[in-house]
Every structure is written in C-alpha cells, then in structure tokens.
Amino acid sequence: MEAMEILLVEDNPDHAELTRRALENGNVVNKVTWVKDGQEALDYLFQKGAYAEAPRPGLILLDINLPKVSGVEVLKKIKVDEALRVI
C-alpha cells in the first residue's frame, strides 16, 4: 500500500515549516505537498493547470484565513464533490 499524500494549505511560510517539522518529529513519513492559497488548493484538488497530474491527498491540513479563496470556501467545494468529500 502506498503512503497517504498530505496536502498542506498554508499561506504563511513559517507556519508551513513548523507544520512540516512537527510531522517529521512525529515520524510521519508521508509526502507533504504545500500550496500557498485557496485557489492553488482548489487547482491541486481538481487537478487543474500545473496540478493536472496531482495525486489525490488522503489528508488535507487547511488554514482557514487564506488569500484569494478562503479556507472555508475551499472546504465548501470539497464537501460538495463526491470524490473529494471522503478526504
């Protein structure tokens, strides 16, 4: 079985780095992909543009206060999509 992919959605680079370190310190070996705003998260999840071949994450760590598209809006779009709502 392949390791679950983790999508980290965080606009603050320091917070993203702290999260990565916490995962590493907890011996989490899963691949973590970091995106910096809500629109980039949606592009990744819906495999658009540069993320056309992006794997489906098994876990999303989602900041609520994001530029472009808020974390709440990202969550709403995840919840209405049959394939994504199981994440």
MOPAC internal coordinates of N, CA, C and O (Angstrom, degrees):
PM7 1SCF
backbone

  N    0.0000 0     0.00 0     0.00 0    0    0    0
  C    1.4373 1     0.00 0     0.00 0    1    0    0
  C    1.5329 1   109.09 1     0.00 0    2    1    0
  O    1.2310 1   120.79 1   -44.14 1    3    2    1
  N    1.3215 1   116.09 1   135.86 1    3    2    1
  C    1.4596 1   120.95 1   179.08 1    5    3    2
  C    1.5226 1   110.40 1   -76.36 1    6    5    3
  O    1.2310 1   121.02 1   -28.00 1    7    6    5
  N    1.3190 1   115.65 1   152.00 1    7    6    5
  C    1.4637 1   120.48 1   176.86 1    9    7    6
  C    1.5247 1   109.62 1   -69.31 1   10    9    7
  O    1.2310 1   121.02 1   -35.72 1   11   10    9
  N    1.3087 1   115.65 1   144.28 1   11   10    9
  C    1.4519 1   122.24 1   179.52 1   13   11   10
  C    1.5300 1   110.02 1   -68.77 1   14   13   11
  O    1.2310 1   120.82 1   -45.14 1   15   14   13
  N    1.3088 1   116.04 1   134.86 1   15   14   13
  C    1.4667 1   121.89 1   175.21 1   17   15   14
  C    1.5293 1   108.96 1   -78.86 1   18   17   15
  O    1.2310 1   120.77 1   -36.36 1   19   18   17
  N    1.3248 1   116.14 1   143.64 1   19   18   17
  C    1.4607 1   121.86 1   176.96 1   21   19   18
  C    1.5222 1   107.89 1  -117.16 1   22   21   19
  O    1.2310 1   120.85 1   -50.99 1   23   22   21
  N    1.3336 1   115.98 1   129.01 1   23   22   21
  C    1.4607 1   121.45 1   174.98 1   25   23   22
  C    1.5239 1   107.91 1  -103.51 1   26   25   23
  O    1.2310 1   120.72 1   -60.48 1   27   26   25
  N    1.3187 1   116.23 1   119.52 1   27   26   25
  C    1.4615 1   123.09 1   177.92 1   29   27   26
  C    1.5229 1   107.91 1  -103.66 1   30   29   27
  O    1.2310 1   120.68 1   -62.51 1   31   30   29
  N    1.3265 1   116.30 1   117.49 1   31   30   29
  C    1.4627 1   121.79 1  -179.68 1   33   31   30
  C    1.5281 1   107.29 1  -111.33 1   34   33   31
  O    1.2310 1   121.00 1   -76.53 1   35   34   33
  N    1.3216 1   115.69 1   103.47 1   35   34   33
  C    1.4708 1   121.40 1  -173.50 1   37   35   34
  C    1.5265 1   109.26 1  -152.91 1   38   37   35
  O    1.2310 1   120.41 1   -54.84 1   39   38   37
  N    1.3307 1   116.83 1   125.16 1   39   38   37
  C    1.4603 1   120.19 1  -178.40 1   41   39   38
  C    1.5250 1   113.46 1   -83.43 1   42   41   39
  O    1.2310 1   119.71 1   161.91 1   43   42   41
  N    1.3139 1   118.16 1   -18.09 1   43   42   41
  C    1.4596 1   121.45 1  -178.47 1   45   43   42
  C    1.5314 1   109.43 1   -94.03 1   46   45   43
  O    1.2310 1   119.88 1   -65.72 1   47   46   45
  N    1.3378 1   117.83 1   114.28 1   47   46   45
  C    1.4660 1   120.15 1  -177.92 1   49   47   46
  C    1.5306 1   113.55 1   -58.61 1   50   49   47
  O    1.2310 1   120.26 1   144.85 1   51   50   49
  N    1.3363 1   117.11 1   -35.15 1   51   50   49
  C    1.4662 1   119.86 1   178.91 1   53   51   50
  C    1.5260 1   111.26 1   -66.01 1   54   53   51
  O    1.2310 1   120.53 1   138.54 1   55   54   53
  N    1.3318 1   116.59 1   -41.46 1   55   54   53
  C    1.4674 1   120.08 1   178.22 1   57   55   54
  C    1.5252 1   110.61 1   -66.73 1   58   57   55
  O    1.2310 1   120.58 1   141.32 1   59   58   57
  N    1.3168 1   116.50 1   -38.68 1   59   58   57
  C    1.4655 1   120.08 1   178.15 1   61   59   58
  C    1.5267 1   110.29 1   -62.76 1   62   61   59
  O    1.2310 1   120.49 1   137.17 1   63   62   61
  N    1.3201 1   116.66 1   -42.83 1   63   62   61
  C    1.4641 1   120.50 1   179.45 1   65   63   62
  C    1.5281 1   111.08 1   -65.82 1   66   65   63
  O    1.2310 1   120.10 1   138.95 1   67   66   65
  N    1.3222 1   117.40 1   -41.05 1   67   66   65
  C    1.4714 1   120.54 1   176.89 1   69   67   66
  C    1.5281 1   110.93 1   -61.01 1   70   69   67
  O    1.2310 1   120.72 1   139.42 1   71   70   69
  N    1.3099 1   116.24 1   -40.58 1   71   70   69
  C    1.4661 1   120.30 1   178.95 1   73   71   70
  C    1.5162 1   110.48 1   -65.08 1   74   73   71
  O    1.2310 1   120.29 1   134.91 1   75   74   73
  N    1.3201 1   117.06 1   -45.09 1   75   74   73
  C    1.4710 1   120.57 1   178.15 1   77   75   74
  C    1.5330 1   111.11 1   -59.30 1   78   77   75
  O    1.2310 1   120.79 1   135.33 1   79   78   77
  N    1.3271 1   116.09 1   -44.67 1   79   78   77
  C    1.4698 1   119.82 1   179.98 1   81   79   78
  C    1.5239 1   111.38 1   -64.17 1   82   81   79
  O    1.2310 1   120.42 1   139.39 1   83   82   81
  N    1.3278 1   116.79 1   -40.61 1   83   82   81
  C    1.4667 1   120.17 1   178.71 1   85   83   82
  C    1.5240 1   110.39 1   -62.37 1   86   85   83
  O    1.2310 1   120.49 1   139.25 1   87   86   85
  N    1.3176 1   116.66 1   -40.75 1   87   86   85
  C    1.4668 1   120.02 1   177.72 1   89   87   86
  C    1.5263 1   110.56 1   -64.68 1   90   89   87
  O    1.2310 1   120.67 1   135.54 1   91   90   89
  N    1.3185 1   116.32 1   -44.46 1   91   90   89
  C    1.4708 1   120.19 1   178.26 1   93   91   90
  C    1.5264 1   111.32 1   -61.95 1   94   93   91
  O    1.2310 1   120.42 1   135.70 1   95   94   93
  N    1.3288 1   116.81 1   -44.30 1   95   94   93
  C    1.4667 1   121.09 1   179.74 1   97   95   94
  C    1.5220 1   111.90 1   -64.64 1   98   97   95
  O    1.2310 1   120.81 1   153.78 1   99   98   97
  N    1.3294 1   116.06 1   -26.22 1   99   98   97
  C    1.4565 1   121.14 1   176.82 1  101   99   98
  C    1.5179 1   112.39 1   -88.08 1  102  101   99
  O    1.2310 1   120.97 1  -169.53 1  103  102  101
  N    1.3407 1   115.76 1    10.47 1  103  102  101
  C    1.4708 1   122.42 1   179.54 1  105  103  102
  C    1.5234 1   113.54 1    62.01 1  106  105  103
  O    1.2310 1   120.77 1  -150.86 1  107  106  105
  N    1.3322 1   116.13 1    29.14 1  107  106  105
  C    1.4598 1   120.36 1   174.04 1  109  107  106
  C    1.5228 1   106.90 1   -80.69 1  110  109  107
  O    1.2310 1   120.58 1   -60.85 1  111  110  109
  N    1.3118 1   116.50 1   119.15 1  111  110  109
  C    1.4657 1   120.81 1  -175.60 1  113  111  110
  C    1.5277 1   112.35 1  -103.95 1  114  113  111
  O    1.2310 1   120.40 1  -175.21 1  115  114  113
  N    1.3129 1   116.84 1     4.79 1  115  114  113
  C    1.4527 1   120.81 1  -179.46 1  117  115  114
  C    1.5261 1   110.89 1   -65.59 1  118  117  115
  O    1.2310 1   120.96 1   -29.67 1  119  118  117
  N    1.3231 1   115.78 1   150.33 1  119  118  117
  C    1.4627 1   120.69 1   175.62 1  121  119  118
  C    1.5253 1   108.45 1   -70.00 1  122  121  119
  O    1.2310 1   120.83 1   -48.69 1  123  122  121
  N    1.3276 1   116.03 1   131.31 1  123  122  121
  C    1.4620 1   121.99 1   178.28 1  125  123  122
  C    1.5199 1   108.00 1  -113.30 1  126  125  123
  O    1.2310 1   121.03 1   -54.95 1  127  126  125
  N    1.3403 1   115.63 1   125.05 1  127  126  125
  C    1.4570 1   121.31 1   174.55 1  129  127  126
  C    1.5191 1   107.40 1  -107.15 1  130  129  127
  O    1.2310 1   120.55 1   -51.02 1  131  130  129
  N    1.3331 1   116.56 1   128.98 1  131  130  129
  C    1.4537 1   121.75 1  -178.18 1  133  131  130
  C    1.5222 1   109.65 1  -106.41 1  134  133  131
  O    1.2310 1   120.76 1   -52.43 1  135  134  133
  N    1.3306 1   116.14 1   127.57 1  135  134  133
  C    1.4631 1   122.23 1   170.97 1  137  135  134
  C    1.5258 1   107.48 1  -121.35 1  138  137  135
  O    1.2310 1   120.56 1   -27.75 1  139  138  137
  N    1.3350 1   116.54 1   152.25 1  139  138  137
  C    1.4580 1   121.23 1  -165.88 1  141  139  138
  C    1.5270 1   116.56 1  -102.45 1  142  141  139
  O    1.2310 1   119.59 1   174.21 1  143  142  141
  N    1.3295 1   118.40 1    -5.79 1  143  142  141
  C    1.4611 1   119.13 1   178.25 1  145  143  142
  C    1.5291 1   110.10 1  -156.25 1  146  145  143
  O    1.2310 1   121.31 1    -8.99 1  147  146  145
  N    1.3217 1   115.10 1   171.01 1  147  146  145
  C    1.4556 1   120.42 1  -176.68 1  149  147  146
  C    1.5168 1   113.68 1   -63.70 1  150  149  147
  O    1.2310 1   120.03 1   141.85 1  151  150  149
  N    1.3259 1   117.55 1   -38.15 1  151  150  149
  C    1.4612 1   119.48 1   179.45 1  153  151  150
  C    1.5204 1   111.13 1   -65.93 1  154  153  151
  O    1.2310 1   120.49 1   138.87 1  155  154  153
  N    1.3188 1   116.67 1   -41.13 1  155  154  153
  C    1.4596 1   120.28 1   178.01 1  157  155  154
  C    1.5328 1   110.38 1   -63.93 1  158  157  155
  O    1.2310 1   120.48 1   143.15 1  159  158  157
  N    1.3307 1   116.69 1   -36.85 1  159  158  157
  C    1.4716 1   120.63 1   176.96 1  161  159  158
  C    1.5230 1   110.50 1   -62.46 1  162  161  159
  O    1.2310 1   120.24 1   135.39 1  163  162  161
  N    1.3265 1   117.14 1   -44.61 1  163  162  161
  C    1.4650 1   120.56 1   179.08 1  165  163  162
  C    1.5218 1   111.04 1   -64.57 1  166  165  163
  O    1.2310 1   120.26 1   138.54 1  167  166  165
  N    1.3243 1   117.11 1   -41.46 1  167  166  165
  C    1.4660 1   120.31 1   177.10 1  169  167  166
  C    1.5221 1   110.28 1   -59.71 1  170  169  167
  O    1.2310 1   120.36 1   137.53 1  171  170  169
  N    1.3197 1   116.91 1   -42.47 1  171  170  169
  C    1.4652 1   121.32 1   179.10 1  173  171  170
  C    1.5309 1   110.14 1   -63.98 1  174  173  171
  O    1.2310 1   120.58 1   130.05 1  175  174  173
  N    1.3214 1   116.50 1   -49.95 1  175  174  173
  C    1.4636 1   120.77 1  -175.63 1  177  175  174
  C    1.5226 1   113.11 1   -65.81 1  178  177  175
  O    1.2310 1   120.75 1   144.21 1  179  178  177
  N    1.3313 1   116.16 1   -35.79 1  179  178  177
  C    1.4619 1   120.39 1  -179.51 1  181  179  178
  C    1.5290 1   112.13 1   -97.87 1  182  181  179
  O    1.2310 1   120.79 1  -169.55 1  183  182  181
  N    1.3259 1   116.09 1    10.45 1  183  182  181
  C    1.4674 1   124.60 1   174.37 1  185  183  182
  C    1.5294 1   112.38 1    52.46 1  186  185  183
  O    1.2310 1   121.44 1  -123.84 1  187  186  185
  N    1.3293 1   114.84 1    56.16 1  187  186  185
  C    1.4660 1   121.29 1   179.25 1  189  187  186
  C    1.5202 1   110.86 1  -108.69 1  190  189  187
  O    1.2310 1   120.93 1   -28.52 1  191  190  189
  N    1.3279 1   115.82 1   151.48 1  191  190  189
  C    1.4585 1   121.48 1   174.94 1  193  191  190
  C    1.5105 1   113.15 1    57.79 1  194  193  191
  O    1.2310 1   121.00 1    52.63 1  195  194  193
  N    1.3278 1   115.69 1  -127.37 1  195  194  193
  C    1.4683 1   121.63 1  -178.38 1  197  195  194
  C    1.5221 1   112.36 1   -62.78 1  198  197  195
  O    1.2310 1   120.23 1   164.14 1  199  198  197
  N    1.3175 1   117.17 1   -15.86 1  199  198  197
  C    1.4666 1   121.38 1  -177.66 1  201  199  198
  C    1.5329 1   112.93 1  -103.77 1  202  201  199
  O    1.2310 1   120.21 1  -157.91 1  203  202  201
  N    1.3197 1   117.20 1    22.09 1  203  202  201
  C    1.4666 1   121.21 1  -177.80 1  205  203  202
  C    1.5272 1   112.65 1   -57.22 1  206  205  203
  O    1.2310 1   120.16 1   150.61 1  207  206  205
  N    1.3189 1   117.29 1   -29.39 1  207  206  205
  C    1.4702 1   121.53 1  -179.13 1  209  207  206
  C    1.5312 1   112.23 1  -107.43 1  210  209  207
  O    1.2310 1   120.18 1  -164.40 1  211  210  209
  N    1.3168 1   117.26 1    15.60 1  211  210  209
  C    1.4717 1   120.69 1  -176.42 1  213  211  210
  C    1.5252 1   110.97 1   -65.79 1  214  213  211
  O    1.2310 1   120.50 1   -41.86 1  215  214  213
  N    1.3281 1   116.64 1   138.14 1  215  214  213
  C    1.4650 1   119.48 1   176.88 1  217  215  214
  C    1.5312 1   110.74 1   -73.37 1  218  217  215
  O    1.2310 1   120.78 1   -24.47 1  219  218  217
  N    1.3049 1   116.11 1   155.53 1  219  218  217
  C    1.4644 1   120.75 1   176.80 1  221  219  218
  C    1.5278 1   108.67 1   -75.88 1  222  221  219
  O    1.2310 1   119.70 1   -56.16 1  223  222  221
  N    1.3369 1   118.17 1   123.84 1  223  222  221
  C    1.4682 1   118.68 1   179.50 1  225  223  222
  C    1.5280 1   111.04 1   -73.63 1  226  225  223
  O    1.2310 1   121.16 1   -26.35 1  227  226  225
  N    1.3123 1   115.39 1   153.65 1  227  226  225
  C    1.4536 1   120.80 1   174.74 1  229  227  226
  C    1.5167 1   111.47 1   -95.52 1  230  229  227
  O    1.2310 1   121.17 1   164.73 1  231  230  229
  N    1.3462 1   115.36 1   -15.27 1  231  230  229
  C    1.4615 1   121.88 1  -178.96 1  233  231  230
  C    1.5193 1   108.28 1  -146.97 1  234  233  231
  O    1.2310 1   120.68 1   -42.57 1  235  234  233
  N    1.3318 1   116.31 1   137.43 1  235  234  233
  C    1.4635 1   121.75 1   176.26 1  237  235  234
  C    1.5244 1   107.92 1  -121.41 1  238  237  235
  O    1.2310 1   120.89 1   -55.95 1  239  238  237
  N    1.3254 1   115.90 1   124.05 1  239  238  237
  C    1.4612 1   122.06 1   172.30 1  241  239  238
  C    1.5237 1   105.59 1  -101.56 1  242  241  239
  O    1.2310 1   120.50 1   -74.12 1  243  242  241
  N    1.3267 1   116.65 1   105.88 1  243  242  241
  C    1.4598 1   122.69 1  -166.62 1  245  243  242
  C    1.5232 1   112.09 1  -116.28 1  246  245  243
  O    1.2310 1   120.85 1   -62.24 1  247  246  245
  N    1.3297 1   115.98 1   117.76 1  247  246  245
  C    1.4670 1   121.81 1   171.70 1  249  247  246
  C    1.5265 1   107.27 1   -70.58 1  250  249  247
  O    1.2310 1   120.18 1   -33.96 1  251  250  249
  N    1.3096 1   117.27 1   146.04 1  251  250  249
  C    1.4628 1   120.68 1   179.95 1  253  251  250
  C    1.5249 1   111.42 1   -87.01 1  254  253  251
  O    1.2310 1   119.93 1   140.45 1  255  254  253
  N    1.3250 1   117.73 1   -39.55 1  255  254  253
  C    1.4654 1   122.36 1  -178.11 1  257  255  254
  C    1.5215 1   109.66 1   -92.89 1  258  257  255
  O    1.2310 1   121.18 1   -90.03 1  259  258  257
  N    1.3274 1   115.34 1    89.97 1  259  258  257
  C    1.4647 1   121.62 1  -177.49 1  261  259  258
  C    1.5188 1   110.64 1  -119.36 1  262  261  259
  O    1.2310 1   120.03 1   -27.89 1  263  262  261
  N    1.3362 1   117.54 1   152.11 1  263  262  261
  C    1.4640 1   119.93 1   172.97 1  265  263  262
  C    1.5285 1   110.96 1   -75.41 1  266  265  263
  O    1.2310 1   121.26 1   -16.81 1  267  266  265
  N    1.3064 1   115.19 1   163.19 1  267  266  265
  C    1.4644 1   125.70 1   177.65 1  269  267  266
  C    1.5219 1   111.92 1    69.89 1  270  269  267
  O    1.2310 1   119.51 1   113.02 1  271  270  269
  N    1.3178 1   118.53 1   -66.98 1  271  270  269
  C    1.4652 1   123.30 1   177.10 1  273  271  270
  C    1.5283 1   106.32 1  -130.67 1  274  273  271
  O    1.2310 1   120.41 1   -52.57 1  275  274  273
  N    1.3269 1   116.82 1   127.43 1  275  274  273
  C    1.4673 1   119.87 1  -176.85 1  277  275  274
  C    1.5290 1   111.62 1   -69.01 1  278  277  275
  O    1.2310 1   121.30 1   -20.18 1  279  278  277
  N    1.3088 1   115.11 1   159.82 1  279  278  277
  C    1.4532 1   120.32 1   176.41 1  281  279  278
  C    1.5182 1   112.15 1   -61.28 1  282  281  279
  O    1.2310 1   120.45 1   146.30 1  283  282  281
  N    1.3317 1   116.74 1   -33.70 1  283  282  281
  C    1.4654 1   120.74 1   178.00 1  285  283  282
  C    1.5267 1   109.86 1   -63.78 1  286  285  283
  O    1.2310 1   120.24 1   137.29 1  287  286  285
  N    1.3302 1   117.14 1   -42.71 1  287  286  285
  C    1.4692 1   120.36 1   178.55 1  289  287  286
  C    1.5279 1   111.09 1   -65.98 1  290  289  287
  O    1.2310 1   120.38 1   140.48 1  291  290  289
  N    1.3194 1   116.88 1   -39.52 1  291  290  289
  C    1.4690 1   120.33 1   176.52 1  293  291  290
  C    1.5217 1   109.13 1   -59.89 1  294  293  291
  O    1.2310 1   120.37 1   133.57 1  295  294  293
  N    1.3149 1   116.89 1   -46.43 1  295  294  293
  C    1.4576 1   121.46 1  -179.60 1  297  295  294
  C    1.5262 1   111.43 1   -61.06 1  298  297  295
  O    1.2310 1   120.11 1   138.98 1  299  298  297
  N    1.3281 1   117.39 1   -41.02 1  299  298  297
  C    1.4716 1   120.76 1   177.80 1  301  299  298
  C    1.5221 1   110.77 1   -59.63 1  302  301  299
  O    1.2310 1   120.43 1   137.31 1  303  302  301
  N    1.3332 1   116.78 1   -42.69 1  303  302  301
  C    1.4699 1   120.24 1  -179.59 1  305  303  302
  C    1.5280 1   111.36 1   -68.73 1  306  305  303
  O    1.2310 1   120.52 1   145.88 1  307  306  305
  N    1.3192 1   116.61 1   -34.12 1  307  306  305
  C    1.4674 1   120.40 1   176.62 1  309  307  306
  C    1.5280 1   109.52 1   -65.10 1  310  309  307
  O    1.2310 1   120.33 1   135.95 1  311  310  309
  N    1.3163 1   116.98 1   -44.05 1  311  310  309
  C    1.4660 1   121.93 1  -174.70 1  313  311  310
  C    1.5257 1   113.44 1   -67.09 1  314  313  311
  O    1.2310 1   119.58 1   153.25 1  315  314  313
  N    1.3278 1   118.40 1   -26.75 1  315  314  313
  C    1.4666 1   119.47 1  -179.24 1  317  315  314
  C    1.5231 1   112.91 1   -92.39 1  318  317  315
  O    1.2310 1   120.00 1   174.16 1  319  318  317
  N    1.3171 1   117.60 1    -5.84 1  319  318  317
  C    1.4647 1   121.00 1   179.32 1  321  319  318
  C    1.5329 1   109.19 1   -97.08 1  322  321  319
  O    1.2310 1   120.54 1   -58.37 1  323  322  321
  N    1.3258 1   116.58 1   121.63 1  323  322  321
  C    1.4749 1   121.23 1  -175.92 1  325  323  322
  C    1.5182 1   112.93 1   -57.32 1  326  325  323
  O    1.2310 1   119.93 1   140.16 1  327  326  325
  N    1.3127 1   117.73 1   -39.84 1  327  326  325
  C    1.4673 1   120.74 1  -177.13 1  329  327  326
  C    1.5276 1   111.93 1   -75.05 1  330  329  327
  O    1.2310 1   120.40 1   148.87 1  331  330  329
  N    1.3240 1   116.84 1   -31.13 1  331  330  329
  C    1.4658 1   120.29 1  -175.97 1  333  331  330
  C    1.5227 1   113.38 1   -89.88 1  334  333  331
  O    1.2310 1   119.92 1   152.36 1  335  334  333
  N    1.3070 1   117.76 1   -27.64 1  335  334  333
  C    1.4718 1   119.32 1  -173.31 1  337  335  334
  C    1.5182 1   113.83 1   -64.09 1  338  337  335
  O    1.2310 1   119.80 1   164.49 1  339  338  337
  N    1.3245 1   117.98 1   -15.51 1  339  338  337
  C    1.4695 1   120.36 1   179.26 1  341  339  338
  C    1.5297 1   112.33 1   -81.18 1  342  341  339
  O    1.2310 1   120.50 1   171.03 1  343  342  341
  N    1.3212 1   116.65 1    -8.97 1  343  342  341
  C    1.4710 1   119.92 1   179.33 1  345  343  342
  C    1.5169 1   108.56 1   -72.60 1  346  345  343
  O    1.2310 1   120.10 1   180.00 1  347  346  345

